[in-house]
């Protein structure tokens, strides 16, 4: 899978383009779900929104295993959304608090975006 170059997530956010990252899979009530984080610049207010999401997995779980996507411990609730002051703070907080990795950010410009959309059923 292809990801954004290391400096690209900050640049994308500065250009008002959101970035996403698959955090892993979670099994809830026997159903596989995919969890991801989205970092999205706010258009009408200062700051950058960081939000965690889950959707029922739209593909066979083996598709994610091929890409080394980890299985996460199912927490009771997703973390609360938060607004960071700037792009770098948003990315580092997503990495520190949600387990995102510096080398796995995607947006519509790379192959990883289409794959993540397929997993979420947003193709």
C-alpha positions as CSV (number, residue, x, y, z in Angstrom):
1,X,0.0,0.0,0.0
2,X,1.3,3.5,-0.8
3,X,1.2,6.3,1.8
4,X,2.0,10.0,1.8
5,X,5.6,11.1,2.0
6,X,6.7,12.2,5.5
7,X,6.2,15.9,4.9
8,X,3.1,15.6,2.9
9,X,0.4,15.3,5.6
10,X,1.3,18.7,7.0
11,X,1.4,20.2,3.5
12,X,-2.0,18.6,2.6
13,X,-3.6,20.0,5.8
14,X,-2.2,23.5,5.0
15,X,-3.8,23.2,1.6
16,X,-7.1,22.4,3.3
17,X,-7.1,18.7,2.4
18,X,-7.9,16.1,5.1
19,X,-5.7,13.1,5.8
20,X,-6.8,9.7,7.1
21,X,-5.2,6.6,8.6
22,X,-6.4,3.1,9.3
23,X,-5.7,2.3,12.9
24,X,-6.7,-1.3,12.9
25,X,-9.6,-3.7,13.2
26,X,-12.0,-4.2,16.1
27,X,-14.4,-7.0,16.7
28,X,-17.6,-5.9,18.3
29,X,-20.5,-8.3,19.0
30,X,-19.0,-10.7,16.5
31,X,-18.7,-8.1,13.7
32,X,-15.4,-6.9,12.3
33,X,-15.1,-3.2,12.1
34,X,-12.3,-0.9,10.8
35,X,-11.2,2.0,13.0
36,X,-9.5,5.0,11.4
37,X,-8.6,8.6,12.3
38,X,-9.3,11.7,10.2
39,X,-7.4,15.0,10.5
40,X,-9.3,17.7,8.9
41,X,-8.6,21.5,8.6
42,X,-11.5,23.6,9.7
43,X,-12.7,26.0,7.1
44,X,-14.7,28.4,9.2
45,X,-12.7,28.4,12.4
46,X,-9.0,28.3,13.4
47,X,-7.6,24.9,14.1
48,X,-7.5,21.3,12.9
49,X,-10.1,18.7,13.8
50,X,-8.9,15.2,14.8
51,X,-11.6,12.5,15.0
52,X,-11.7,8.7,15.3
53,X,-14.3,6.6,13.5
54,X,-15.4,3.0,13.1
55,X,-17.5,1.3,10.4
56,X,-18.4,-2.3,9.8
57,X,-15.7,-3.8,7.6
58,X,-16.8,-3.9,4.0
59,X,-14.3,-6.5,2.9
60,X,-13.1,-9.9,4.1
61,X,-10.8,-9.5,7.2
62,X,-8.0,-11.3,5.3
63,X,-7.7,-8.3,3.0
64,X,-6.5,-6.2,5.9
65,X,-4.3,-9.0,7.3
66,X,-2.3,-8.9,4.0
67,X,-1.5,-5.2,4.7
68,X,-0.4,-5.9,8.3
69,X,-3.3,-4.0,9.8
70,X,-3.4,-4.8,13.6
71,X,-6.3,-6.0,15.6
72,X,-7.1,-3.5,18.3
73,X,-8.7,-4.1,21.7
74,X,-12.3,-3.0,21.5
75,X,-12.6,-0.1,23.8
76,X,-16.1,0.9,25.1
77,X,-16.1,4.2,23.3
78,X,-14.1,5.9,20.6
79,X,-12.0,8.8,21.9
80,X,-13.6,12.3,21.8
81,X,-12.9,14.6,18.9
82,X,-10.5,17.4,19.5
83,X,-9.3,20.5,17.8
84,X,-5.6,21.2,17.6
85,X,-4.1,24.7,17.1
86,X,-2.1,23.7,14.0
87,X,-1.4,20.9,11.5
88,X,1.7,19.6,13.2
89,X,0.1,19.5,16.6
90,X,-3.0,17.7,15.2
91,X,-0.8,15.0,13.6
92,X,1.4,14.5,16.6
93,X,-1.6,14.3,18.9
94,X,-3.3,11.7,16.7
95,X,-0.1,9.7,16.7
96,X,0.4,10.0,20.5
97,X,-3.2,9.6,21.7
98,X,-4.8,7.4,19.0
99,X,-1.9,5.2,17.9
100,X,-1.5,6.7,14.4
101,X,1.8,6.2,12.7
102,X,3.9,9.0,11.0
103,X,4.4,6.9,7.9
104,X,0.8,5.7,7.2
105,X,-1.2,8.9,6.4
106,X,-3.2,8.8,3.2
107,X,-5.4,11.2,1.2
108,X,-7.0,11.0,-2.3
109,X,-3.5,11.5,-3.9
110,X,-2.2,8.0,-3.0
111,X,-3.3,4.4,-3.5
112,X,-3.8,3.9,0.3
113,X,-6.8,6.3,0.1
114,X,-8.8,4.1,-2.3
115,X,-7.9,1.0,-0.2
116,X,-9.1,2.6,3.0
117,X,-12.3,3.7,1.3
118,X,-12.9,0.2,0.1
119,X,-12.4,-1.3,3.6
120,X,-14.9,1.3,5.0
121,X,-17.4,0.7,2.2
122,X,-17.0,4.3,1.0
123,X,-15.7,3.4,-2.5
